[in-house]
Amino acid sequence: MFKFLQHFFNNKHTEEQDDVMKKYLIVGLGNIGEKYENTRHNIGFKILDHFAKTEDITFQTDKLGDVANYKLKGRTFVFLKPSTYMNLSGKAVLYWLTKEKIPLENLLVITDDLNLPFGSIRVKAKGSDGGHNGLKDIQDKLNTTKYNRFRFGISDAFSKGRQVDYVLGEWTEDENQKLNERLETSAALIKSFGLAGLSNTMNSFNGK
């Protein structure tokens, strides 16, 4: 009887570990408020909103952000749009990682990147904050630079001293026309991250 119970609890523990490993936190960075809605800095929000609309899932306002859950082939994706404003994103990321018991390797942070051409995609397992205040705060709160990030290129087509105006500016008409296809690719990347893993996702999407 003891051996049976030991086997049962060991199996249960293994199942719980498996459930944890199949849960992912996908964080889209951005600023809350209507005036930021269509700005370049809010591409993280925009990608998650597009995903939610396409898959018919709904965000609910919760602690430190808007949250939605999506299930696909035995995986659970927790989508988070922090309500802390960009510069304090780390507080929300740490809270939801802890609350949902999601391992750090299953975190994916979506952010804008000035160093990549418009629409370019780059997935990395670690790296510096690159001067991005949202990533800087996440790094500080998690106490590591080793977390996965999905960088979406917004280009650096601004004149000297106009960086803030540019990232907080709205997409041009030409960019808006091209965005939909880029959002579709971004949604496919998120699914790949959960189903195929980081390495395969990097191989499939980096540079696309």
N, C-alpha and C positions, 0 to 999 in steps of 0.2 A: 504493500500500500504506500509506504514511504517513497519507494522508487517511482511509483506512478505519479504521486503528487509532485515529487521533485522534477520529473519529466514534464509534467503539466505546467508548473510555474516557470521552468526554464524555457519552454516553448512560448509561454505567454510573454516572458521578458524579451525573447527574440522577436516576437511579433510586434511588440511595442517599439523596439529599436528600429525594425523595418518601417513601421508607420512614420517614425520621426524622420528617417532618411528619405522618405517619399514626400516630404512636405517642403515647400519652397517659399521664400519670401522675396517677392518682386517689388522693388521700391522705385517709383517714378519720382524724380526730384522736380520741384517747382515751387511757385509762390501762390498762396491762396488769394482769391479776389478776382473780380471780373476784369479789372484793368490789366492783369497779368495773363489772362486766359490764352491769348493767341501770340504770346511773346516767344522768342527763341529759347529763352532760359527755361521755359515751361515744357520743353519737349518730353520730359519724363511723364508729366501729367497727360500730355496729349496722346502718347503711345498707349498708356493704360486705358484712357477713355475710349480710344479707338477699339482696343481689344474688347473692352466691356460691351460696347455697342454691337460689335460683330458677333459676339458669343452670347448676347442677351443676358448679361449678368449686371447686378446693380451694386453700386457703392453705398455703404452706410457710414454715417458719421460716427466715429468712435473716439477713444482716447488718443490724442495726438495725431489724428488723421482720419481720412476716409478709407474704408477697408472693404474689399470684396473677396469672395472665395470662388475658385474655379477648380473643377475636378476633371481630370483627363487621364484615362488609362491607368487608374490606380494611383495617380499622383494628385496631390492637393497643392494648389497655388494660392498663396495669400498675397493679394495685391494691396499695396499701401501707397497713398498719396499723403505725405506728412502735412499737417496743418500748422507746423511750427515756423513757417517761412524757411527759405532755403538755408540761411546761415546757421540754423539750429536743427538741421535734419537728423543729426546723430541721435538725439534724444528719442525720437520716434522709432528709428531703426532698432536701437538697443532694446527699447520697451517691447516691440512686437517680436523680435527674435526670441526674447526671454519668455514672453507670454505664450507664444505658440511652440516653444521648445524646438526651434528650428536651428540646426547646426550651421555654423558660419559658412561652411562650404556650399550651403544651399541658398545663400543670399546673392541676389543680383540687383545692383543699383544702376538705374538708367539716368544718364546725365548728358547735358549738352557739352560739346567740345569745340573750342575755337581753333584748335590746331588741325582739325580735319576738314576737308572740303564738304560743302553742303551735301547732306544725305549719306555721307560715308559712314560705315559701321566698323567699330573695333571693339572686340570683347577681350578683356584681360583679366587675369587671376589676381593681379596685385599691381601696385604702382603708387606714385606720389599723387598728391591732390592736384598738381598742375596749376595751383593758384585758384582752384575752384573752391569757394567757401563752403558749399554743401558737402563736398568730399572731405574737406579739411575737418569739419565738425564730426563727420562719421568716423574718420580716422581717430580723432581725439576720444570719442565716446567708446569706440570698440577697442582702442589701444592697439591697433594694428593697421598696416597698409595692405594686409593679405586678405582682401575680400574682392569678390567678382564685380566688375563694373562693365556696363554696356554703354560705350561712348558713341553718341550720335553727332556727327559733324554739322556745325552751323557756319563754318568758314570764318575767315577773319577779314571780311570785306568792309572794314571801317577805317576811318582816318585816325591819325594819332590823337590820343586823348578822348576818343569817343567810344571806348570799349563798353562802358556801362550802358550808354544809350543804345548801343548795338544789341547787346544781349537782352536788354529789356525792351527792345523794339519789336514790332510785329513783323511777321513774315512778309516778304514781297509777293506781288501777284504771281510772279514766275515760280517762286518757291512753293506757294500754296498749291499751284497746279501739279507740282511734282511730289508733294508730300504724301498723297494718298497711297501711291505705290510703295513709298518708303515706310509708311505705317503698316502696310500689309506684310512687308518683309520683316519688320520689327516684331510683329505678332508671331510670325513663324519662328523667329529666333527665340522668343520666350518659351514657346512650346518645346523647341529643340533642347533648350537648357535643362528642362525637367525630364524629358524623355530620352535624350541621347547623351547628356552630360556635357560638361564644359569643353573638353578637348575637341569632341566632334563638332560642337557648335562653333568653336573658333575656326576650325578647318572649313566649315561650310559657309560661314557668314562674313568672316573678316575680309574687308576689301570689297564686299558686294555693293 
